Amino acid sequence: MATATASVTTDEILTMDEIEKRYDSEWVLIADPETDQFHKVLAGKVVYHNSDRKVFDREVLKLDPHPSDFAVFFTGKTPEGVSYLL
């Protein structure tokens, strides 16, 4: 069984390309996301990341203060046969 990685990060603002490279195949919570006119996330501060979705969900709920403006992303490839409901 693989060990999940987790961390609370700094106030560094990263582009989505930087986030995807730095946190490959992880769930990321991005605070204060910068978006374009279509609400596509362009950049932001990664305040938490984890490779295990269940751990990610549990730990994000514990964050204090919890960001009021945020986005959640998975930076890896979606497994075949899996879809997401938004």
VENHU-V571827 format. One line per field, one symbol per residue. phi: phi as a letter, one per 40 degrees, with the letter a starting at -180 (. if undefined). psi: psi as a letter, one per 40 degrees, with the letter a starting at -180 (. if undefined). burial: 1 if it has 24 or more other C-alpha atoms within 12 Angstrom, else 0. Layout:
phi=???
psi=???
burial=???
This chain:
phi=.ccccaacbccccbccccccccbdfbcbbbcfccbccbgccbaicccaaacbcccddccccccaccccbabbbbcccccdgbbbbb
psi=hihiiiihaaehhiidddddddfhfihihhifihiaeefhhdiahheiiiehdddddddddehhihhdhiihiheaihihehiih.
burial=00000100000001010011001001111111100000001011111111111001000100000000011111100000000000
